Amino acid sequence: MASATPRFLPLRATVLVLAALGSAGALARDRGDHERAREAVVAGQILPLRTVLDRLEREQAGRVLEIELESEDRRWIYEVKLLQPDGQLQKLVIDAGTGEVIGRRVRPPRPPHGEPR
């Protein structure tokens, strides 16, 4: 599915831009978070991001806008914001250990600028 890969390129650009704009304190915290995430992958506690994105690409239409890895109640989750082809913004909560979608919230598309909602 080589044609689907470009949908995920904006994510890489967003990560690079956010890293460049972050403050020194935020960057230090991000490095710590990055290290914790890497250790979790190595320990087999979570799936690698690439695995999750590949699965998501097969199961969902749309473009990934943002991904966050968080630990909530001793459970790792990926939070993914996905822009669907119809303009809806979908937020997926994915169990980082299994890749299973455990939550989903959909926001309808915004009307064009100037039109009432």
C-alpha positions in Angstrom: 0.0 0.0 0.0 2.7 2.4 -1.0 0.2 5.1 -2.0 -1.1 5.4 1.6 2.2 6.2 3.2 2.2 10.0 2.2 -0.9 10.4 4.5 1.4 10.0 7.4 4.2 12.4 6.3 2.5 15.5 7.9 2.9 13.8 11.3 6.6 13.6 10.9 6.8 17.2 9.9 4.6 18.2 12.9 6.8 16.3 15.3 9.9 18.0 13.9 8.3 21.5 14.1 7.0 20.9 17.6 10.5 19.7 18.7 12.1 22.8 17.2 9.6 25.2 18.9 9.6 23.6 22.4 11.2 25.2 25.3 14.3 23.7 27.0 12.2 22.3 29.8 9.7 20.8 27.5 12.4 19.3 25.4 14.1 17.7 28.4 10.7 16.3 29.5 10.1 15.0 26.0 13.4 13.3 25.9 12.5 11.6 29.2 9.1 10.6 27.8 10.8 9.4 24.6 13.2 7.3 26.6 10.3 5.8 28.6 8.4 5.0 25.4 11.5 3.4 23.8 12.0 1.3 26.9 8.3 0.2 26.9 8.7 -0.9 23.2 11.9 -2.8 24.0 10.3 -4.5 27.0 7.3 -5.5 24.9 4.8 -3.5 26.9 3.7 -1.5 23.9 3.6 -1.9 20.1 6.0 0.2 18.0 4.3 3.3 16.6 4.9 2.0 13.0 3.0 -1.1 13.8 0.0 0.9 15.1 0.1 3.3 12.1 0.2 0.3 9.7 -2.8 -1.2 11.3 -4.6 2.1 11.4 -3.9 2.7 7.8 -5.6 -0.6 6.9 -8.6 -0.1 9.1 -9.3 3.7 8.9 -9.6 6.1 6.0 -8.1 9.5 6.6 -4.9 11.4 7.5 -3.2 11.2 10.9 -2.8 14.7 12.3 -1.4 14.1 15.7 -0.3 11.2 17.9 0.4 11.1 21.6 1.6 8.3 23.8 0.4 8.4 27.3 0.4 6.3 30.4 -3.1 6.3 32.1 -3.9 4.3 35.1 -0.8 2.1 34.5 -1.9 1.5 30.9 -0.2 2.8 27.8 -2.4 4.4 25.2 -1.9 6.1 21.9 -4.2 9.0 21.3 -4.6 9.6 17.5 -6.3 12.5 15.8 -7.4 11.5 12.4 -8.9 13.8 9.7 -11.4 11.7 7.6 -12.0 12.3 3.9 -15.4 13.8 4.7 -13.8 16.4 6.9 -14.7 14.9 10.3 -12.1 14.9 12.9 -11.9 11.6 14.8 -10.0 11.0 18.0 -9.1 7.4 18.6 -7.8 6.0 21.9 -5.7 2.9 21.1 -4.4 0.4 23.7 -0.7 0.7 23.0 -0.1 -2.9 24.1 -2.6 -4.6 21.8 -3.3 -2.0 19.1 -7.1 -2.3 19.9 -9.2 0.9 19.5 -10.7 1.3 23.0 -12.3 4.7 22.5 -13.5 6.9 19.6 -14.9 10.5 19.4 -16.0 12.1 16.2 -16.3 15.8 15.6 -18.4 16.8 12.5 -16.7 18.9 9.9 -16.6 22.7 10.5 -18.7 24.8 8.0 -16.7 27.0 5.6 -15.5 30.2 7.2 -18.3 32.8 7.5 -21.2 30.3 7.4 -23.3 29.6 10.6 -22.8 26.3 12.3 
